[in-house]
Amino acid sequence: MHLSTVAKYIRRSPYQAASAVLIMSLTFFAITIFAILTILSIRFIAYFESRPQLTVFFKDEAARAEIAGLEEKLKATGKTSSVSYVSKEEALKIYRKQNENDPILLDLVTADILPASIEVQALRAEDLSELADIVKGSELVEEVVFQKDIVDTLISWTNAFRQIGLAVITILVVVSLLVIVTIIGIKITVRREEIEIMKLIGATNWFIRAPFLLEGAFYGLVGSVIGGGLAIGLFYYFSPTLESFLRGVEIFPLSIFIILELFAIEVIIACALGVSASYLAVLRYLK
């Protein structure tokens, strides 16, 4: 019975219903885009954090025992996930693999002219500067190369993106609440006499409120399906382009199970948002 009443309410005011669905669609389109980009950004940073973040090149006179002592010093900080030694011979193998298509370069380089090194991975990108300062203070070290600038830039961009995204989503959620509260409030006002008659014949408060709450849930459900579905569709449409652009960075593919889980959570949140907005309207306009 309540569902037929909701359908009747929506048919009587299609433009108001369309407005509510539109604003909910925009809200959950933005939420879905933000969520997907957040997942990708986390994977993007994780990819760079999983690479050798700090490469320390040693002078030719540095003994293996002395290098091992510096390795232990780095490990003792508790801020490294791995510290691996690369000998001159191993460096030559890496060089040959990287330049296997250029015989001239291969002939010019021998193990003697390549420095030994250690590759360090930090537990957190924020610890790179401290680890770099430790090795720079050693007389054994010729040069230190690390990705701090790249990782710091990625982190700052991601943090800025999250702040902007959360601000936009907060505004859209507030607007969605206000629009649904207003629409439900107008409908309650228009049907005030009908509601009074229902009370006179014994209808309970929850029996009267239920259609309005279900209507809010309907707006949330339809809006999240349209907005979320459109965002997911666009993501998969542009995924090949993004994957080609980020060639070599292993953040694709994004599991369909993650997308479905995200979509299901959004639908639940959207229905709850619609019901909450309707309940606020009911409390405000239906005494």
PAVOZA-589753 format. One record per residue: residue number from 1; x, y, z of N, C-alpha, C, CB in turn. Coordinates in steps of 0.001 Angstrom, whole numbers, padded with zeros to 6 digits, m for minus. Glycine has a CB too. Layout:
PAVOZA-589753
  num      n.u      n.v      n.w     ca.u     ca.v     ca.w      c.u      c.v      c.w     cb.u     cb.v     cb.w
  NUM        X        Y        Z        X        Y        Z        X        Y        Z        X        Y        Z
...
This chain:
PAVOZA-589753
  num      n.u      n.v      n.w     ca.u     ca.v     ca.w      c.u      c.v      c.w     cb.u     cb.v     cb.w
    1   000828  m001216   000000   000000   000000   000000   000859   001262   000000  m000935   000009   001218
    2   001893   001264   000828   002755   002440   000912   003446   002708  m000418   003795   002261   002019
    3   003845   001642  m001119   004524   001820  m002393   003607   002461  m003429   005037   000483  m002906
    4   002328   002063  m003436   001374   002672  m004368   001152   004139  m004006   000027   001904  m004356
    5   001177   004449  m002724   001026   005845  m002286   002227   006675  m002732   000867   005922  m000747
    6   003435   006096  m002605   004648   006788  m003056   004586   007051  m004549   005904   005968  m002715
    7   004169   006040  m005306   004058   006205  m006758   003073   007313  m007102   003624   004889  m007421
    8   001983   007390  m006342   000981   008435  m006580   001568   009813  m006279  m000280   008190  m005718
    9   002310   009926  m005165   002913   011206  m004808   003885   011677  m005902   003645   011092  m003454
   10   004660   010733  m006436   005650   011085  m007452   004973   011483  m008761   006612   009913  m007690
   11   003925   010765  m009137   003203   011104  m010379   002555   012480  m010294   002131   010047  m010679
   12   002116   012851  m009112   001439   014143  m008959   002407   015321  m009045   000700   014187  m007633
   13   003664   015092  m008750   004656   016189  m008812   005929   015684  m009483   004978   016744  m007379
   14   005871   015409  m010779   007031   014823  m011474   008250   015740  m011531   006639   014449  m012874
   15   008016   017053  m011613   009153   017962  m011715   009930   018029  m010406   008682   019355  m012113
   16   009206   017998  m009293   009881   017977  m008004   010677   016684  m007834   008866   018134  m006864
   17   010073   015590  m008253   010766   014296  m008168   012011   014291  m009050   009821   013145  m008580
   18   011886   014843  m010246   013022   014900  m011157   014147   015752  m010572   012586   015457  m012517
   19   013782   016847  m009907   014784   017713  m009288   015538   016972  m008190   014123   018975  m008718
   20   014792   016241  m007361   015423   015488  m006274   016353   014410  m006824   014354   014852  m005371
   21   015897   013691  m007852   016717   012634  m008459   017966   013242  m009100   015899   011840  m009516
   22   017806   014399  m009754   018941   015043  m010417   020017   015430  m009421   018481   016273  m011186
   23   019631   016061  m008327   020636   016505  m007360   021293   015315  m006681   020004   017428  m006312
   24   020524   014249  m006435   021116   013038  m005860   022061   012374  m006866   020008   012046  m005426
   25   021698   012406  m008123   022561   011833  m009158   023887   012581  m009237   021858   011862  m010522
   26   023825   013901  m009214   025053   014706  m009245   025914   014430  m008023   024717   016202  m009322
   27   025264   014310  m006866   025995   014047  m005632   026747   012725  m005711   025040   014037  m004440
   28   026057   011680  m006139   026697   010364  m006136   027569   010136  m007371   025642   009277  m006050
   29   027385   010938  m008395   028355   010944  m009495   029689   011469  m008975   027847   011814  m010693
   30   029627   012580  m008232   030855   013164  m007672   031478   012226  m006643   030558   014536  m007028
   31   030652   011612  m005800   031175   010699  m004780   031876   009508  m005426   030043   010210  m003861
   32   031276   008953  m006480   031870   007790  m007153   033184   008150  m007827   030900   007218  m008187
   33   033201   009271  m008541   034440   009720  m009179   035531   009937  m008137   034201   011017  m009976
   34   035166   010598  m007051   036123   010869  m005978   036648   009565  m005368   035471   011740  m004889
   35   035755   008613  m005124   036154   007341  m004514   037093   006563  m005435   034914   006491  m004185
   36   036763   006503  m006724   037606   005759  m007671   038980   006415  m007795   036926   005678  m009059
   37   039007   007731  m007918   040294   008430  m008031   041117   008300  m006752   040069   009910  m008355
   38   040439   008241  m005604   041150   008041  m004343   041813   006667  m004310   040190   008197  m003153
   39   041074   005641  m004743   041639   004283  m004803   042845   004250  m005740   040566   003264  m005273
   40   042710   004885  m006910   043806   004903  m007877   045009   005676  m007338   043337   005517  m009201
   41   044753   006787  m006639   045866   007579  m006108   046616   006818  m005022   045357   008912  m005553
   42   045877   006067  m004200   046520   005248  m003167   047410   004190  m003817   045456   004576  m002257
   43   046897   003557  m004880   047696   002561  m005605   048899   003215  m006277   046832   001836  m006656
   44   048702   004422  m006794   049777   005131  m007492   050927   005427  m006538   049251   006439  m008114
   45   050597   005945  m005359   051626   006250  m004366   052264   004966  m003859   051034   007052  m003192
   46   051428   003932  m003631   051961   002643  m003160   052950   002060  m004162   050816   001643  m002914
   47   052678   002267  m005449   053592   001763  m006478   054960   002416  m006335   053022   002020  m007889
   48   054990   003738  m006188   056274   004431  m006070   056953   004110  m004748   056082   005941  m006205
   49   056138   003902  m003701   056722   003554  m002406   057312   002141  m002429   055664   003667  m001297
   50   056837   001304  m003344   057360  m000059  m003436   058640  m000137  m004275   056304  m000979  m004028
   51   058961   000947  m004981   060204   000975  m005761   061392   001275  m004840   060116   002034  m006899
   52   062633   000990  m005302   063796   001415  m004509   063782   002935  m004386   065136   000925  m005159
   53   063473   003428  m003196   063241   004859  m003039   064528   005640  m002823   062305   005104  m001889
   54   065536   004953  m002298   066782   005629  m001954   067933   004767  m002473   066898   005871  m000399
   55   068667   005298  m003423   069801   004559  m003975   071080   005274  m003565   069699   004436  m005533
   56   071939   004542  m002875   073181   005111  m002347   074361   004531  m003128   073328   004820  m000814
   57   075092   005376  m003829   076267   004942  m004604   077529   005196  m003792   076343   005684  m005978
   58   078436   004199  m003799   079632   004275  m002965   080885   004545  m003796   079802   002983  m002175
   59   081885   005089  m003116   083185   005315  m003752   083869   003968  m003980   084083   006254  m002879
   60   084774   003930  m004928   085447   002680  m005278   086217   002088  m004098   086393   002910  m006443
   61   086744   002937  m003220   087559   002441  m002112   086727   001908  m000942   088467   003540  m001622
   62   085410   002029  m001024   084557   001548   000071   084573   000027   000134   083112   002056  m000102
   63   084924  m000520   001310   084960  m001975   001489   083559  m002500   001774   085925  m002366   002636
   64   083376  m003774   001450   082051  m004389   001659   081668  m004369   003138   082038  m005845   001130
   65   082642  m004582   004021   082352  m004589   005453   081881  m003207   005925   083596  m005027   006247
   66   082502  m002172   005381   082102  m000804   005748   080692  m000499   005246   083103   000227   005175
   67   080378  m000957   004053   079031  m000754   003493   078002  m001505   004332   078969  m001227   002009
   68   078384  m002725   004765   077478  m003512   005602   077183  m002782   006914   078080  m004903   005889
   69   078180  m002095   007454   077965  m001325   008677   076954  m000204   008470   079281  m000746   009170
   70   077024   000449   007306   076064   001506   006999   074654   000916   006800   076510   002286   005734
   71   074592  m000275   006206   073304  m000950   006051   072670  m001200   007414   073474  m002279   005288
   72   073454  m001699   008362   072939  m001974   009704   072480  m000691   010392   074007  m002673   010552
   73   073183   000387   010122   072814   001677   010711   071445   002126   010201   073883   002748   010388
   74   071207   001902   008918   069906   002259   008346   068806   001362   008907   069944   002156   006809
   75   069079   000070   008997   068076  m000870   009518   067736  m000577   010976   068578  m002310   009382
   76   068722  m000090   011721   068527   000188   013141   067525   001315   013394   069849   000538   013777
   77   067283   002139   012391   066302   003223   012563   064878   002681   012675   066391   004209   011391
   78   064652   001460   012173   063310   000891   012188   062376   001528   011176   062723   001023   013550
   79   062943   002281   010242   062122   003002   009263   062322   002487   007840   062437   004485   009315
   80   062996   001346   007714   063229   000755   006391   062476  m000562   006271   064741   000535   006143
   81   061928  m000794   005095   061278  m002083   004842   062253  m003063   004211   060052  m001902   003937
   82   063273  m002549   003510   064313  m003412   002950   065548  m002586   002609   063794  m004152   001696
   83   066701  m003228   002745   067977  m002621   002362   068755  m003699   001610   068788  m002081   003628
   84   068985  m003496   000329   069644  m004526  m000483   070918  m003971  m001123   068683  m005055  m001576
   85   071965  m004805  m001107   073268  m004419  m001652   073355  m004816  m003126   074417  m005077  m000844
   86   073867  m003904  m003955   074071  m004164  m005377   075558  m004002  m005669   073204  m003201  m006272
   87   076230  m005122  m005970   077669  m005078  m006248   077941  m004496  m007633   078280  m006486  m006137
   88   079205  m004274  m007925   079586  m003767  m009246   079156  m004738  m010349   081108  m003531  m009311
   89   079345  m006036  m010089   078963  m007034  m011082   077449  m007053  m011306   079446  m008418  m010649
   90   076683  m006940  m010216   075216  m006907  m010342   074763  m005635  m011048   074548  m007006  m008953
   91   075460  m004535  m010764   075136  m003274  m011442   075363  m003393  m012940   075977  m002120  m010873
   92   076428  m004128  m013325   076710  m004332  m014746   075603  m005162  m015404   078078  m005023  m014929
   93   075123  m006188  m014708   074039  m007009  m015239   072781  m006163  m015457   073738  m008185  m014287
   94   072488  m005305  m014485   071324  m004424  m014611   071506  m003474  m015791   071100  m003623  m013306
   95   072712  m002932  m015915   073004  m002001  m017014   072837  m002697  m018358   074434  m001432  m016884
   96   073347  m003921  m018468   073256  m004653  m019725   071801  m004972  m020080   074073  m005942  m019645
   97   071021  m005289  m019076   069606  m005592  m019337   068866  m004349  m019821   068928  m006148  m018068
   98   069196  m003202  m019217   068523  m001950  m019591   068934  m001464  m020976   068823  m000869  m018564
   99   070123  m001862  m021424   070640  m001372  m022712   070932  m002514  m023680   071908  m000549  m022493
  100   070184  m003591  m023556   070455  m004772  m024384   070260  m004517  m025878   069563  m005910  m023952
  101   069529  m003476  m026216   069293  m003170  m027632   070304  m002180  m028208   067899  m002618  m027807
  102   071295  m001819  m027410   072297  m000847  m027859   073698  m001416  m027625   072124   000517  m027114
  103   074234  m002195  m028563   075543  m002864  m028388   076700  m001903  m028120   075863  m003678  m029617
  104   076615  m000710  m028681   077710   000251  m028492   077853   000624  m027026   077476   001515  m029335
  105   076741   000883  m026366   076777   001220  m024946   077281   000047  m024112   075389   001647  m024466
  106   076941  m001161  m024519   077367  m002349  m023772   078893  m002519  m023839   076663  m003612  m024327
  107   079479  m002209  m024972   080917  m002378  m025140   081724  m001360  m024351   081275  m002284  m026595
  108   081118  m000205  m024080   081846   000882  m023436   081911   000758  m021919   081215   002187  m023797
  109   081060  m000076  m021341   080941  m000119  m019884   081396  m001471  m019344   079493   000164  m019455
  110   082209  m001420  m018282   082636  m002632  m017568   082267  m002489  m016094   084178  m002879  m017734
  111   082386  m003573  m015374   082013  m003559  m013955   082883  m002599  m013151   082118  m004963  m013368
  112   084154  m002397  m013572   085079  m001561  m012803   084629  m000107  m012708   086453  m001619  m013421
  113   083948   000382  m013743   083587   001801  m013737   082203   002047  m013126   083625   002350  m015157
  114   081489   000995  m012780   080184   001147  m012147   080328   001075  m010634   079203   000068  m012648
  115   079650   001932  m009901   079783   001927  m008441   078905   000864  m007788   079431   003297  m007881
  116   079361   000352  m006659   078493  m000488  m005836   077454   000420  m005176   079321  m001290  m004758
  117   076335  m000158  m004790   075271   000674  m004214   074395  m000159  m003286   074413   001316  m005328
  118   073566   000533  m002531   072503  m000124  m001775   071193   000557  m002138   072770  m000063  m000224
  119   070145  m000250  m002226   068808   000260  m002534   067953   000127  m001288   068165  m000504  m003741
  120   067371   001243  m000881   066640   001308   000384   065174   001637   000118   067268   002360   001331
  121   064313   000870   000775   062881   001162   000732   062438   001557   002130   062060  m000065   000206
  122   061768   002697   002228   061289   003183   003525   059881   002688   003796   061327   004716   003577
  123   059557   002563   005073   058198   002180   005440   057218   003291   005109   058120   001833   006927
  124   057672   004543   005258   056838   005700   004938   057643   006672   004093   056318   006392   006228
  125   056961   007293   003144   057646   008255   002280   058213   009424   003077   056694   008773   001210
  126   057557   009736   004202   057995   010866   005015   059362   010642   005654   056977   011145   006089
  127   059811   009374   005724   061089   009057   006372   062275   009140   005421   061029   007675   006973
  128   062036   009389   004148   063125   009390   003166   064194   010433   003476   062569   009636   001779
  129   063786   011611   003886   064756   012680   004161   065690   012285   005289   064034   013989   004513
  130   065149   011712   006342   065981   011310   007483   066972   010227   007076   065102   010810   008642
  131   066519   009237   006304   067410   008172   005846   068485   008723   004917   066611   007074   005135
  132   068110   009666   004068   069085   010275   003160   070149   011041   003936   068382   011210   002166
  133   069748   011729   005005   070708   012485   005818   071719   011550   006487   069968   013316   006886
  134   071256   010349   006877   072156   009388   007526   073268   008965   006574   071372   008151   008007
  135   072908   008618   005343   073916   008122   004403   074776   009256   003845   073243   007371   003255
  136   074218   010447   003747   075002   011571   003228   076139   011935   004166   074109   012784   003004
  137   075993   011600   005427   077035   011923   006395   078204   010958   006380   076454   011961   007760
  138   078137   009920   005556   079208   008932   005500   080245   009308   004446   078636   007544   005206
  139   081537   009090   004775   082620   009379   003833   082688   008339   002719   083957   009441   004567
  140   081976   007225   002888   081981   006175   001878   081109   006516   000676   081518   004878   002487
  141   080178   007439   000877   079130   007694  m000112   079585   008689  m001172   077874   008211   000574
  142   079366   008312  m002427   079675   009184  m003554   078468   010047  m003920   080122   008354  m004764
  143   077290   009421  m003977   076077   010134  m004390   074846   009432  m003813   075983   010216  m005943
  144   073817   010234  m003520   072539   009701  m003027   071439   010167  m003968   072250   010164  m001551
  145   070701   009206  m004493   069581   009518  m005387   068316   008973  m004755   069797   008917  m006823
  146   067318   009821  m004572   066066   009332  m003999   064879   010071  m004588   066075   009481  m002477
  147   063698   009455  m004406   062486   009941  m005071   061654   010843  m004172   061644   008771  m005532
  148   062283   011492  m003230   061520   012288  m002269   060653   013337  m002957   062462   012964  m001285
  149   061239   014036  m003916   060484   015101  m004578   059256   014539  m005285   061374   015847  m005580
  150   059440   013377  m005962   058304   012771  m006668   057234   012344  m005685   058761   011566  m007506
  151   057647   011628  m004631   056678   011127  m003661   056015   012272  m002917   057351   010178  m002673
  152   056801   013278  m002522   056228   014429  m001823   055195   015143  m002685   057331   015406  m001413
  153   055507   015287  m003984   054563   015933  m004892   053279   015120  m005011   055195   016125  m006273
  154   053428   013805  m005140   052256   012938  m005229   051400   013028  m003966   052686   011490  m005470
  155   052064   013018  m002816   051325   013088  m001550   050610   014422  m001411   052269   012874  m000361
  156   051296   015512  m001767   050662   016839  m001650   049485   016971  m002603   051684   017954  m001930
  157   049649   016469  m003828   048544   016502  m004783   047371   015667  m004288   049004   016002  m006153
  158   047665   014484  m003763   046609   013605  m003275   045872   014239  m002100   047191   012250  m002864
  159   046629   014835  m001177   045988   015487  m000027   045119   016654  m000466   047042   015972   000969
  160   045636   017446  m001423   044845   018578  m001929   043586   018081  m002635   045688   019444  m002894
  161   043740   017012  m003426   042592   016435  m004122   041547   015937  m003136   043038   015294  m005033
  162   041987   015285  m002072   041051   014779  m001077   040299   015904  m000387   041783   013943  m000048
  163   041017   016967  m000048   040383   018101   000627   039349   018767  m000280   041442   019127   001064
  164   039729   018992  m001539   038793   019602  m002483   037604   018689  m002724   039491   019920  m003810
  165   037888   017392  m002925   036819   016432  m003162   035854   016355  m001992   037398   015066  m003438
  166   036387   016298  m000781   035522   016232   000404   034682   017498   000547   036364   016018   001670
  167   035283   018645   000215   034528   019904   000291   033372   019911  m000709   035458   021106   000031
  168   033654   019494  m001955   032607   019448  m002984   031507   018468  m002597   033206   019056  m004346
  169   031906   017292  m002124   030924   016275  m001746   030077   016750  m000565   031629   014952  m001395
  170   030719   017396   000412   029979   017917   001567   028926   018918   001123   030936   018573   002574
  171   029297   019814   000216   028350   020805  m000294   027191   020121  m001008   029054   021787  m001245
  172   027510   019136  m001863   026459   018439  m002601   025542   017651  m001678   027072   017510  m003630
  173   026103   017034  m000648   025275   016282   000308   024333   017222   001049   026163   015514   001317
  174   024863   018363   001477   024019   019345   002176   022915   019844   001251   024868   020537   002687
  175   023274   020150  m000012   022265   020602  m000980   021214   019516  m001202   022932   020984  m002325
  176   021658   018264  m001307   020719   017150  m001495   019744   017060  m000329   021479   015820  m001649
  177   020257   017175   000877   019396   017141   002064   018372   018262   002034   020235   017239   003337
  178   018856   019476   001716   017945   020632   001704   016879   020495   000624   018733   021927   001491
  179   017275   019994  m000559   016308   019838  m001652   015237   018824  m001284   017018   019408  m002945
  180   015638   017681  m000750   014655   016649  m000398   013790   017110   000760   015355   015328  m000039
  181   014392   017757   001753   013600   018297   002874   012555   019278   002359   014518   018994   003914
  182   012970   020147   001446   012045   021142   000897   010923   020480   000104   012797   022132   000006
  183   011288   019531  m000763   010277   018860  m001599   009286   018076  m000745   010954   017917  m002610
  184   009795   017310   000205   008899   016546   001081   008052   017494   001922   009705   015593   001996
  185   008666   018594   002375   007912   019575   003161   006759   020183   002368   008839   020681   003645
  186   007014   020493   001086   005957   021033   000229   004829   020015   000076   006523   021422  m001158
  187   005189   018760  m000119   004173   017718  m000306   003341   017526   000960   004835   016389  m000705
  188   004010   017613   002114   003264   017493   003369   002290   018653   003524   004224   017442   004571
  189   002765   019854   003182   001915   021038   003294   000702   020933   002362   002723   022309   002971
  190   000929   020480   001125  m000159   020347   000153  m001188   019315   000611   000400   019956  m001220
  191  m000741   018277   001288  m001642   017184   001708  m002036   017277   003182  m000981   015836   001449
  192  m001901   018470   003733  m002190   018611   005157  m003617   018181   005495  m001968   020052   005594
  193  m004592   018582   004679  m005977   018194   004956  m006154   016689   004851  m006933   018900   003995
  194  m005545   016090   003845  m005613   014634   003681  m005003   013923   004891  m004886   014201   002388
  195  m003911   014478   005406  m003251   013888   006575  m004142   014023   007814  m001877   014562   006825
  196  m004796   015181   007957  m005685   015381   009100  m006835   014382   009074  m006231   016814   009112
  197  m007370   014116   007897  m008466   013139   007774  m007973   011746   008171  m009030   013119   006319
  198  m006737   011393   007720  m006174   010091   008065  m006011   009952   009577  m004824   009890   007365
  199  m005628   011036   010245  m005490   010993   011693  m006846   010793   012361  m004830   012273   012204
  200  m007887   011455   011817  m009214   011352   012401  m009783   009936   012310  m010147   012322   011722
  201  m009383   009209   011270  m009916   007853   011111  m008993   006806   011756  m010112   007535   009617
  202  m007994   007284   012519  m007200   006370   013325  m005842   005991   012791  m007945   005171   013523
  203  m005368   006619   011737  m004038   006286   011197  m002949   006704   012177  m003812   006974   009827
  204  m001985   005842   012388  m000880   006158   013300   000097   007122   012624  m000143   004860   013744
  205   000933   007736   013448   001916   008672   012912   002868   007982   011928   002711   009312   014053
  206   003315   006763   012268   004244   006072   011395   003583   005624   010099   004835   004883   012108
  207   002292   005340   010150   001578   004987   008919   001534   006192   007976   000137   004496   009241
  208   001390   007371   008542   001354   008590   007734   002752   008958   007234   000759   009753   008547
  209   003748   008744   008092   005119   009122   007737   005758   008182   006720   005971   009164   008977
  210   005368   006914   006758   006050   005893   005947   006159   006249   004466   005329   004583   006081
  211   005083   006702   003793   005203   007023   002363   006243   008111   002079   003856   007464   001822
  212   006334   009101   002966   007308   010172   002759   008736   009656   002942   007036   011336   003725
  213   008944   008773   003917   010265   008196   004123   010657   007305   002942   010299   007394   005434
  214   009688   006526   002453   009958   005675   001293   010245   006510   000050   008776   004739   001033
  215   009574   007650  m000064   009826   008532  m001207   011256   009062  m001171   008824   009705  m001218
  216   011720   009427   000026   013104   009867   000159   014082   008763  m000199   013368   010350   001569
  217   013774   007531   000245   014623   006392  m000102   014638   006160  m001613   014141   005126   000624
  218   013483   006373  m002257   013397   006213  m003714   014304   007211  m004426   011945   006389  m004192
  219   014285   008463  m003979   015150   009474  m004588   016628   009093  m004427   014882   010859  m003958
  220   016990   008603  m003236   018359   008187  m003003   018760   007000  m003858   018551   007856  m001558
  221   017865   006014  m003951   018148   004810  m004732   018347   005134  m006209   017018   003797  m004570
  222   017400   005848  m006787   017469   006167  m008216   018651   007092  m008501   016152   006821  m008690
  223   018852   008078  m007639   019958   009011  m007848   021317   008324  m007785   019900   010118  m006819
  224   021491   007409  m006820   022772   006717  m006698   023009   005762  m007866   022832   005952  m005380
  225   021946   005106  m008332   022090   004187  m009466   022468   004965  m010730   020775   003388  m009696
  226   021810   006096  m010956   022110   006896  m012147   023497   007525  m012048   021047   007989  m012340
  227   023751   008247  m010944   025036   008940  m010790   026209   007988  m010674   025000   009831  m009579
  228   026074   006972  m009819   027155   006006  m009652   027382   005187  m010908   026861   005087  m008490
  229   026280   004763  m011539   026406   003972  m012764   027073   004753  m013880   025045   003493  m013222
  230   026723   006042  m014011   027336   006882  m015042   028835   007058  m014781   026641   008257  m015098
  231   029199   007303  m013521   030613   007497  m013183   031416   006225  m013445   030761   007921  m011710
  232   030873   005075  m013068   031563   003809  m013283   031696   003516  m014777   030817   002663  m012578
  233   030625   003797  m015524   030678   003602  m016969   031751   004458  m017617   029334   003912  m017588
  234   031842   005723  m017219   032869   006612  m017769   034273   006140  m017380   032643   008056  m017282
  235   034403   005636  m016157   035712   005148  m015714   036179   003991  m016595   035655   004704  m014236
  236   035311   003017  m016835   035713   001876  m017659   035902   002277  m019119   034676   000759  m017557
  237   035167   003289  m019560   035330   003766  m020931   036710   004408  m021133   034219   004773  m021279
  238   037153   005178  m020131   038436   005876  m020257   039607   005091  m019658   038345   007229  m019589
  239   039337   003916  m019064   040409   003124  m018455   041535   002778  m019434   039834   001850  m017885
  240   041230   002337  m020675   042327   002042  m021609   043225   003245  m021866   041767   001547  m022924
  241   042619   004431  m021961   043411   005645  m022180   044303   005937  m020977   042491   006846  m022457
  242   043736   005815  m019772   044516   006057  m018558   045635   005028  m018413   043606   006024  m017320
  243   045315   003779  m018716   046304   002717  m018598   047455   002936  m019578   045652   001351  m018839
  244   047125   003408  m020785   048155   003699  m021780   049011   004882  m021334   047516   003989  m023151
  245   048366   005892  m020764   049079   007091  m020306   050017   006764  m019150   048082   008177  m019880
  246   049584   005864  m018262   050378   005489  m017092   051127   004179  m017330   049479   005363  m015856
  247   051504   003942  m018562   052189   002703  m018919   053417   002495  m018046   052588   002716  m020396
  248   053496   001313  m017434   054612   000993  m016562   054287   001152  m015085   055778   001849  m016909
  249   053234   001912  m014782   052797   002075  m013394   051665   001096  m013137   052345   003548  m013102
  250   051887   000154  m012254   050969  m000971  m012092   049831  m000637  m011126   051727  m002201  m011599
  251   048837   000110  m011601   047667   000407  m010774   046381  m000123  m011408   047550   001915  m010545
  252   046473  m000605  m012632   045339  m001210  m013319   045578  m002711  m013445   045121  m000562  m014717
  253   044520  m003522  m013619   043114  m003126  m013642   042542  m002989  m012233   042298  m004138  m014437
  254   041425  m002290  m012126   040711  m002156  m010867   039663  m003263  m010800   040053  m000741  m010730
  255   039742  m004076  m009784   038875  m005246  m009678   037399  m004875  m009742   039160  m005989  m008390
  256   036636  m005653  m010490   035201  m005428  m010607   034522  m005606  m009263   034589  m006374  m011638
  257   035103  m006451  m008386   034521  m006664  m007058   034633  m005403  m006203   035213  m007842  m006352
  258   035739  m004675  m006365   035897  m003407  m005641   034846  m002405  m006113   037326  m002828  m005844
  259   034639  m002354  m007435   033648  m001435  m007998   032237  m001791  m007527   033712  m001455  m009534
  260   031908  m003074  m007556   030575  m003510  m007122   030366  m003236  m005635   030378  m005009  m007413
  261   031406  m003455  m004850   031311  m003169  m003418   031104  m001680  m003175   032571  m003651  m002688
  262   031860  m000867  m003905   031702   000582  m003804   030289   001003  m004197   032732   001296  m004688
  263   029778   000431  m005283   028446   000773  m005770   027379   000387  m004743   028170   000076  m007115
  264   027519  m000802  m004164   026538  m001261  m003169   026541  m000361  m001938   026829  m002714  m002756
  265   027738   000024  m001487   027835   000916  m000321   027181   002257  m000616   029309   001125   000084
  266   027405   002777  m001828   026827   004057  m002203   025302   003993  m002244   027368   004500  m003553
  267   024756   002909  m002765   023299   002754  m002821   022721   002759  m001411   022911   001448  m003557
  268   023361   002039  m000501   022887   001994   000891   022957   003387   001524   023725   000985   001724
  269   024092   004069   001303   024247   005417   001866   023219   006372   001277   025667   005950   001609
  270   022980   006242  m000039   022027   007129  m000706   020614   006929  m000153   022041   006885  m002224
  271   020211   005684   000033   018882   005413   000599   018779   005977   002016   018592   003891   000607
  272   019856   005779   002792   019862   006309   004159   019798   007835   004151   021119   005835   004916
  273   020501   008454   003192   020478   009910   003077   019084   010406   002725   021485   010381   002027
  274   018438   009723   001767   017090   010112   001379   016105   009963   002513   016634   009301   000205
  275   016202   008856   003249   015309   008633   004391   015566   009675   005473   015496   007208   004964
  276   016828   009985   005729   017171   010985   006756   016608   012353   006402   018695   011079   006929
  277   016754   012745   005123   016220   014034   004693   014703   014062   004834   016624   014328   003242
  278   014047   012978   004450   012585   012905   004571   012164   012951   006029   012047   011627   003907
  279   012942   012281   006884   012597   012271   008306   012714   013675   008901   013505   011290   009073
  280   013735   014410   008479   013869   015800   008922   012675   016638   008499   015150   016411   008369
  281   012229   016395   007256   011056   017124   006756   009814   016752   007553   010832   016832   005257
  282   009658   015460   007836   008507   014982   008594   008496   015608   009987   008523   013441   008694
  283   009655   015652   010626   009727   016267   011949   009422   017755   011900   011098   016045   012556
  284   009839   018390   010803   009654   019842   010678   008233   020226   010303   010607   020397   009649
  285   007642   019488   009366   006359   019905   008810   005157   019074   009287   006433   019845   007324
  286   005422   017861   009798   004314   016996   010169   004306   016839   011689   004422   015611   009461
  287   003512   017641   012329   003420   017618   013790   002342   016631   014237   003116   019032   014340
